[in-house]
Amino acid sequence: MTNSGGLDIAEFRKALGAFMTGVTVVTTMSSDGTPRGITANSFTSVSLQPPLILVCLAHSAASHHVFTATEAFAVSILNKEQRAISAKFASSRPDKFVGTEWHRAITGSPIIQSSGAWLDCVKHDAIDAGDHTILIGRVVGFGHRPSMPLGYFGGQYVSLDMQPVAQPENRPPFNRPLYREACE
């Protein structure tokens, strides 16, 4: 199958799968008070001042309309022990929160219990982009705990052993001032 630009979509997906990501569950409360959530690996930080993050949500997601209408949402960054939670929230089943431990954040959005980190957000912007919506959130609360991350690579879950990779001799580690200055 090709898109309008002549790209082979299956091969394009494989190329994108060469980029390892973390795994998150994005959650909100619908207007009727029902918790809603989806698994998303399209997540990144945007800004430290103000604190902004983004997630990309497929227009085809059953909860897409709930997330674009909401004023608040949360992102739970999953740890390697939460593969089953990721699979549950990636499904179309309506009862994703049944049997899932969670609590409400400041905004009322659900936070998945025992996640490696969580970010509670108010909606900053929603941008239509192709077959997805880029949902940008301003972080109003967060938390984290020591844990090993759950990763996604090449269409499958992966876990990391977190062994440091040697730096080239003439390149400083990321925490050196040279890197911080280059990013400012």
C-alpha positions in Angstrom: 0.0 0.0 0.0 1.3 3.5 -0.9 0.3 6.9 0.3 -0.4 9.9 -2.0 3.3 10.7 -2.1 4.2 7.3 -3.4 5.7 6.0 -0.2 5.2 2.3 0.7 3.4 2.7 4.1 4.4 -0.7 5.4 8.1 0.0 4.8 7.7 3.6 6.2 6.3 2.0 9.4 9.4 -0.3 9.6 11.7 2.7 9.1 10.0 4.5 12.0 10.1 1.4 14.1 13.9 1.6 14.0 13.6 4.5 16.5 13.3 3.0 20.0 10.7 4.8 22.2 9.3 4.6 25.7 5.7 3.5 26.3 3.1 5.7 27.9 -0.5 5.6 28.8 -2.3 8.8 28.2 -5.5 9.3 30.3 -8.3 11.8 30.9 -11.8 11.9 32.2 -14.7 12.1 29.7 -17.4 14.7 30.2 -19.6 12.0 31.9 -16.8 11.3 34.5 -15.7 8.0 32.9 -11.9 7.5 32.8 -10.4 7.1 29.3 -7.0 6.0 28.3 -4.8 4.9 25.4 -1.3 3.6 24.9 1.0 6.0 23.1 4.7 5.8 22.2 4.6 9.2 20.3 5.5 11.3 23.4 8.2 13.9 23.9 9.2 16.9 26.0 8.7 20.2 24.2 9.9 22.9 26.6 11.2 23.4 30.1 10.0 27.0 30.4 7.0 26.7 30.3 7.0 23.0 31.0 5.3 21.5 27.9 5.1 17.9 26.6 3.3 16.4 23.6 1.6 13.2 22.6 0.3 12.2 19.2 -3.1 10.6 19.0 -4.5 8.8 15.9 -7.7 10.2 14.6 -8.9 6.6 14.4 -8.5 6.0 18.2 -11.9 5.4 19.8 -11.1 8.0 22.5 -9.7 10.7 20.1 -12.8 12.9 20.4 -12.6 12.7 24.2 -8.9 13.8 24.3 -9.4 16.7 21.8 -12.4 18.0 23.8 -10.8 17.7 27.3 -9.0 20.5 29.1 -6.7 18.2 31.1 -4.9 14.9 30.6 -2.1 12.9 32.2 0.8 10.8 30.8 2.0 7.7 32.8 5.4 6.6 31.6 5.4 2.8 32.0 8.1 0.6 33.5 9.2 -2.8 32.3 6.8 -4.6 34.6 3.8 -2.9 33.0 3.7 -4.5 29.6 0.2 -6.0 30.3 -1.1 -2.5 31.1 0.3 -1.2 27.8 -1.4 -4.0 25.9 -4.7 -3.4 27.7 -4.7 0.3 26.9 -3.6 -0.3 23.3 -6.8 -2.4 22.8 -10.2 -1.2 21.9 -11.9 -2.8 24.9 -14.2 -0.5 26.8 -13.2 -1.6 30.4 -9.5 -0.7 30.3 -9.6 0.7 33.9 -11.2 -2.5 35.4 -8.5 -4.2 37.4 -6.0 -1.3 36.8 -4.8 0.5 39.9 -4.9 4.3 39.4 -5.4 7.5 41.3 -6.5 11.0 40.3 -4.0 13.7 39.7 -4.5 17.4 40.6 -6.5 17.9 37.4 -8.6 14.8 38.0 -6.9 12.9 35.2 -6.1 9.2 36.0 -2.5 8.3 36.9 -1.5 4.6 36.4 -0.2 3.3 39.7 3.5 2.2 39.9 4.5 4.0 36.7 8.1 5.0 36.4 6.9 8.7 36.1 3.7 10.6 35.5 2.9 14.1 34.2 -0.4 15.9 34.9 -1.2 18.4 32.2 -3.7 21.1 31.2 -4.2 21.3 27.5 -2.0 24.0 25.9 -2.9 23.3 22.3 -4.2 20.6 19.9 -2.8 20.6 16.4 -4.3 18.6 13.5 -1.4 16.9 11.7 -2.2 14.3 9.0 -4.0 11.3 10.5 -3.0 12.4 14.1 -3.7 15.2 16.5 -0.7 16.6 18.4 -1.9 17.2 21.9 0.4 19.6 23.8 0.1 19.8 27.5 1.4 22.3 30.1 2.7 20.2 33.0 1.1 21.2 36.4 2.2 18.2 38.4 4.5 15.3 38.1 6.2 12.5 39.9 8.8 9.7 39.3 10.3 6.7 41.0 13.3 4.5 40.3 12.4 1.9 37.8 13.5 0.3 34.6 11.6 1.7 31.5 9.4 -0.3 29.1 10.6 0.3 25.5 9.2 -0.3 22.1 11.4 -1.1 19.1 10.8 -2.8 15.7 7.1 -3.5 16.6 7.8 -5.2 19.9 8.3 -4.5 23.5 11.9 -4.3 24.8 13.5 -3.8 28.1 16.8 -2.1 28.7 19.7 -3.3 30.9 20.7 0.3 31.4 24.4 -0.4 30.9 26.2 2.8 30.1 27.5 3.1 26.5 31.1 4.4 26.3 31.4 8.0 25.1 33.9 8.8 22.2 37.1 10.2 23.7 36.7 13.6 22.3 33.0 14.0 23.0 31.8 15.0 26.5 29.0 13.2 28.3 25.5 14.8 28.0 25.6 16.2 31.5 28.6 18.4 30.7 28.2 22.2 30.3 29.0 22.0 26.6 25.8 20.0 25.9 23.7 22.2 28.1 25.0 25.3 26.3 24.3 23.8 22.9 20.7 23.2 23.9 20.1 26.7 25.3 
